[in-house]
């Protein structure tokens, strides 16, 4: 058992902050993985719509919708990447205070 009373209060606070930022960092990376999977699924759907069977006309409404969905997914990926970058920097800055090592 750890005697929490023996640990400096500033260290306990820093560790709580570090754990909070680390959790947000991990959650953001999971969101990015989901966004990347969604984004990568759009291209084959566009291709499938643009190559209809029996010389039919492509469903351009569906294609335009998929392209818009892709742009939106890419924008959300960009925002998520920026969030992960910021959280990584914040986490690194807290590490020394929380754990006494860089």
C-alpha positions, 0 to 999 in steps of 0.5 A: 500500500502507498502512503499518500500522505508521504508524497508531496501534495504538489507531486500528487497534483502534478500526477493527477494532471498528467493522468488527466492529460494522458487519458485525453491524449489516448482518447484522441488517438482512438478518435483519430484511428476511427476517423482514419478508418472512415476516411479510407473507406470512402475512396473505394465507395467513390470508385464503385459508384463511378464504375457502374455495371452495364454502362449505366450512368454513375450516381453523381449525387452519391459521389458528391455526397461521398466527396463531401463526407471525405472532406469533412472527415479530413477536416476532423482528422486535421483538428484531431491531429492538432489536438493530439499534438497539443496534448502530447506537448502538455503531457511532456511538460507535466512529466518532470513535475509528476514523475521526476524524470523527463 
